[in-house]
Amino acid sequence: MLTQKECDFLHSRMQGTMIEALGIRFIPTDDDYAMAEMPICPATRQYMGILHGGASLTLAETIAGVGSLHLIEYDEAYAVCGTEVSGSHVAMSSNEGKVYGKARLIHAGRTTHVWNVDIVDEDGKTISSERVTNRIIKIQQ
């Protein structure tokens, strides 16, 4: 879904944001999903040393948001806003390495997009699964 050019553009726009602080990086893919990686590091761990559930939800909402931006072709007349995110954390992560999020489109309407995001570790084990709803809002001009 995302080209290298799109990923480079997105990385430049994420400077100074929580996305940069958590080390989230977008990955180009020719498939029908958006993908990103995030390190398991002090910024993304909880007190037991494993991936914080809030970091997983942030990764999921970020990937789904980027997927929606791609679908609306980065049209600056519109804003993409996450309106709902829920997750099921099904396994503990290791305390190092990376996790990868894959966002697959469930519904693309005129004003809403619904995504399913699976977060896996480096071995492909599912850590959590999230559902994200984005609202597509026309910006008043």
C-alpha positions in Angstrom: 0.0 0.0 0.0 2.7 2.5 1.0 5.5 3.4 -1.4 9.0 4.3 -0.2 8.3 7.9 -1.3 5.2 8.0 0.9 7.1 6.5 3.8 9.8 9.1 3.4 7.2 11.9 3.3 5.5 10.6 6.4 8.7 10.3 8.3 9.5 13.9 7.6 6.1 15.0 8.8 6.3 13.0 12.1 9.4 14.8 13.4 8.7 16.1 16.9 5.6 14.0 17.5 4.8 11.0 19.7 5.2 8.9 16.6 8.9 9.9 16.4 9.3 9.6 20.2 8.1 6.0 20.1 10.4 5.1 17.2 7.5 4.2 14.8 8.7 3.8 11.2 6.5 3.1 8.2 7.4 0.2 5.9 6.7 0.2 2.2 4.7 -2.7 0.8 3.1 -3.6 -2.5 0.3 -5.5 -0.7 -3.1 -4.2 0.4 -2.1 -3.3 3.9 -0.2 -0.5 5.7 2.7 -1.6 7.8 5.0 -0.1 10.4 7.5 -1.2 13.0 8.2 0.0 16.5 11.0 -0.9 18.9 10.5 -2.4 22.3 12.6 0.1 24.2 12.3 2.3 27.4 9.8 4.6 25.6 7.4 1.7 24.7 7.8 -0.6 27.7 5.7 -0.8 30.9 7.2 -1.5 34.3 7.6 -5.3 33.8 9.9 -4.5 30.8 7.4 -5.7 28.1 5.6 -3.7 25.5 3.0 -1.3 27.0 -0.5 -1.8 25.8 -0.9 1.9 25.2 2.1 1.8 22.9 0.4 -1.0 21.0 -2.8 1.1 20.7 -0.7 4.1 19.5 1.0 2.0 16.9 -2.4 0.7 15.7 -4.0 4.1 15.5 -1.0 5.5 13.7 -0.9 2.8 11.0 -4.6 3.0 10.4 -4.5 6.8 10.2 -1.7 6.6 7.6 -3.7 4.0 5.7 -6.7 6.4 5.6 -4.4 9.2 4.5 -3.2 7.0 1.6 -6.8 6.2 0.6 -7.8 9.9 0.5 -4.6 10.5 -1.5 -3.2 12.9 1.2 -5.9 15.5 0.1 -5.3 18.5 2.4 -9.0 19.4 2.1 -9.7 16.5 4.5 -8.5 15.5 8.0 -8.2 11.9 9.2 -9.2 11.6 12.9 -9.3 8.4 14.9 -12.6 8.1 16.6 -12.4 4.7 18.2 -9.6 2.2 19.0 -9.9 -1.0 20.9 -7.5 -3.8 21.4 -7.0 -7.3 22.7 -3.6 -8.0 24.0 -3.2 -11.7 23.6 0.5 -12.4 24.4 3.4 -10.8 26.2 6.2 -9.4 24.1 9.8 -10.0 24.7 11.6 -7.1 26.4 13.7 -6.1 23.4 13.5 -6.1 19.6 10.7 -4.8 17.5 7.0 -5.3 16.9 5.3 -4.9 13.5 1.8 -3.7 12.8 -0.2 -4.6 9.8 -3.4 -2.6 9.1 -6.0 -4.2 6.8 -9.0 -2.2 5.6 -12.3 -3.6 6.7 -14.6 -0.7 5.5 -14.0 2.4 3.3 -16.9 4.7 3.3 -17.2 8.3 2.4 -16.8 9.5 6.0 -15.5 6.5 7.9 -12.8 3.9 7.5 -12.5 0.8 9.7 -9.2 -1.1 10.0 -8.1 -4.2 11.7 -4.5 -4.0 12.9 -2.5 -7.1 14.0 0.7 -6.5 16.0 3.3 -9.3 15.9 6.8 -9.8 17.3 9.9 -10.5 15.2 9.0 -14.2 15.2 5.5 -13.5 13.8 3.7 -14.3 17.1 0.6 -12.2 17.6 1.0 -9.8 20.5 -2.3 -7.9 20.0 -5.1 -7.2 17.6 -6.8 -3.8 17.4 -9.8 -2.3 15.6 -9.5 1.3 14.6 -12.3 3.6 13.2 -11.2 6.8 11.5 -13.5 9.7 10.6 -12.8 11.5 7.3 -13.6 15.2 7.9 -13.8 17.9 5.3 -11.9 20.9 6.6 -13.9 24.2 6.3 -12.2 26.6 4.0 
